[in-house]
Amino acid sequence: MFIFLEIIALLILLYVIGRLIYKKKEEKHYTFLKILINFIVIMISNAILMLFLAIITFTFFMLIPESEEVDLNYRLPTVQILIFILIFILITAILQFLIRKKLFKKYSFLKLDLEDYEICEYFVQWVTIYIVVYQFLFEGLSQLINLIPEFKKDYAQLFSVILSPQNINFVIQPLLIATWILVVMEKIKLRNSK
């Protein structure tokens, strides 16, 4: 129940920000709410695209015939993993860009102006920074929980698996970066089309 009150407070604050910034333009009072909804839709659709790409990639690797020469203990270097993740992120952003380009032709109300894209970029930056702060905060809380014996039995294992900042960060960061790339692409395209 408390989470719903927090969400309502967040939405009200975003409306207040829009109203403070666009005092004379009543049609722009809901700008931050509109952008938040757009941001959430982009994040969810990026998550779906990434899941789809992960299934395709996993299926592709499962279909490759095994060779006797393959070393099962081989570990990919970190650089190769990072490059693969970057490729994954770029493919997601490009697919999202192409999908949204088609949607804009059918549904013009989905289009944002340059200022809206700039605000959306800020949302990405803010959430990214928030997650980094969240990670440091909860790592500290995790250490505190381990120091208190009565909590250690009940909550430490649950915390380390479900609420681990590394686990949450692993999922959210690629989504944020893909969203950021998409927003920059659309912003540049909009600027160049004028």
N, C-alpha and C positions, 0 to 999 in steps of 0.2 A: 504494500500500500504506500509506503514511504517513497518508493522509487517513482510512483506516478506523480506524487506531489513535487518531487524534484524535477521531473520532466516538464510538468506544467509551469513551474517557476522558471526553468530554462527558456521555454517558449515565450513566456511573458517578457522575460528580460531581452530576448532577441527582438520582440516587437517594440519594446521601449527604446532599444538602440536605434532601430529603423525610424522610429518617430522622432527621436532626438536629432538624428542626422538629416532627415528629410522633412523638416518641419512644414515647409510650404507645399511640398509635393505629397499630397495625401495618397496617391496611387503607389508611392514608393515606401509607405510605412511598413508594409509586409515584406520588403525586400529580403531581410535577413532570414525570415521564416521560409520564404520561397527558395532561397539559396540553400538553406539547411536541408529542405526536402530534396532538392536536386542533388546535393552532396550525398545524402543517405542513399538515394536511388543509384547514383554512380557507384558508391561503395558496394552495395548489394549486387548490382549487375557485374561489377568487377570480380566479386567473390564467386559468382556463378560462372563467369567466363574462366576464371583461374581453376575452378573445380573441374570444369569441362576439359580444359587443356591438360590438367593433371591426369584425368582419366584417359585421355587420348595418349599422352606420353607413357603412362604406366602400361596401357594395352600394347603400345608399340614395342616397348622393351620386353614384355612378356612373350611377344610373338617371335622375337629374334631367337633362332635356334642356338642352344647352348653348344659351346665348343669344349673339347677336352683341354684345350690350352688355356682356358679362362681360369685365372687365379681367383678363387672365391674370397680370399683374404685381402684382395686389392682394395685400397682406399683412395677415393678421388681427392686430389689436392684441393685445399680450400679455395684457391683462385678459380678452379674449374667450377666448383659449386656456385661461387658468387657470380661468375659469368653466366652460368645456366639460369640462375634466379633473375639476373638482369634481362636476359633474353625472354624469359617467361613474362616479366613485367612489361617489356616493350611490346610483345605480341598482344598481351591483354589490352594495353592502351590503344594500340592500332585498331584492334577489333572493335573496341568500344567506340572509338572515333568514327569508324565506318558505320556502325549501327546507329549512332546518334545522328550522323549526317543524313541517313535515310529517314529517321524519325522526325527531324526538323522539317523535312519537305512535307510530311503529312500533317504534323502537329506544330504549327508555328508558335503556339503558346509556350512550348518547351524551350525556345531560344532565350539565351541570356545576352545582355549587352556587355560591353567591355568592363564596365565597373562591377557588374555581377560576377564575372569571371575572376576579377581581382579579389573580390571578397571571398569567393570560393577557394582561391589559392591561399588566402589567409586562414580559412578554416582548416585546410590541409596542414599548414604550418603549425597552427595552434594545437591541433590534435596530436601531431607528431611530437611536438615539444611536451605536451601533457603526458603522453605515453612514456617518454623518457623520464620525466619527473616521477610518474607513477611507478616506474620500474625501480628507481632508487628508493622511493618511499616504502614499497612493499618488500624489497630486499632487507631493509632495516627492520620492518615489522616481523619478517620471517626469523631473523636472528633473535629478536626479542621473544618471540614465541618459543624458540628453542631453549631460551634461558629460564622459562617458567615451567617447572615440571608438571603442574596440573593441566596446563594447556597442551603440553607436548603429547600426551597420550591420545587426546581426542582430536585435535585440530591440525597438528603439524603435518601429518601425512596428507590430509585433505588439502591443506594450503599448498603444499609443495607440488601437487599434481594439478589440481584444477585452477588455482589462482596464481600459479607461477607467472611472474611477469615475463619470463623468457617465452613461455608457451603463448601467452596473449600477444606479446610483441612479435613473435614469429608469424602470427596470422595477420595482424593489423598492419605492420610496416609495409609489406608488399602491396597491400590494398591502397594504402595512402600514397605510395610512390606512383602506382599506376594511375590513380585518380589525379595526382598532380600533373603527370605527363599529359593526360587527356585534357585537363583544363588549359594547360599551356598551348597544346595543339589547337584547341578550339579558339582560344583567345587570339593566337597569331593568325589563324585562318580568317577570323572575323575582321581583324585589323587590315588584312591584305585584300579582302573582298570589297572594301569601300573605295 
